[in-house]
Amino acid sequence: MVQIAHWLHTLSRRVGPDTGVGTVIRMTGLTLFASVLSLFVFPIHRSLLDRFVAPWSADLASLAGTKGSQVAVAVVVVGYLATTRRWNVVQIRRPTLHDTLWMVLGAAGLDLMAEAIQFVLPLAGLSIEVLSGSGGSGSAVGLGTWPLLWPLVFLGLYLLPALVEEQFVRGIVQGRLGERFHPALEVVLGAALFALMHGLYGLGGGPEFLATYLIVLFGQGLVFCLTYERTRNLLVVALIHALSWTAVDVPFFGLL
């Protein structure tokens, strides 16, 4: 009994709230909670849009319908901040010249990562083509659909959802990981949890789809996490993320 008690005491010290292992466990649990919650929020979100927005604008309802997961994440972010009072995880400020440089590097990094992933996937017997058509109907709706309202649409349905997601994945999860781990490991763990959060949506696509989806998400996560680690500015990463949801990697591409 003494040996068991000693083992349990040692284990509790290693996975306690002030340890790296404990931080990973808590952030993984929080990530899974946000992901599972989004599975319930998504259909409710879409049904409300179909009822109240679609009769007025089917395109707007379709585009807004793709942001159901961010609605769930917003609930988690508000709950986390309200219960922990860790306001230091809210890292939003006007971009500096350094931030702007990393915004360009981050956007270019996503393109380079996409090329690298397409090279790596065949080595694992996978193909990026398995993901084609998985973006949802809203992905076909661009800002050019609303020539006069595109600034509001961009802010409301691109930048704000991206900022909410970045506040959770980078501000809260990666920020907490950064308190316990070297920046390199912080970036890798943050990218892994980013892939995990979105990966549940790929469970229904089969093993090949899921494996490809996770690799793509992990690659994107590395770029986002590295950008945040170098800037500690959520607005920078959110702008890169918002633009990555578009067809062309230039500002206000929907008008082109």
Salt bridges, closest charged atoms under 4 A:
ASP18 OD1 - ARG180 NH2 3.76
ASP99 OD2 - ARG93 NH2 3.31
GLU165 OE2 - HIS198 NE2 2.88
GLU165 OE2 - HIS241 NE2 3.84
GLU166 OE1 - ARG170 NE 2.53
GLU166 OE2 - HIS241 ND1 2.53
GLU179 OE2 - ARG86 NH1 3.33
GLU179 OE1 - ARG176 NE 3.29
GLU186 OE2 - ARG232 NH2 2.81
GLU229 OE1 - ARG230 NH1 3.86
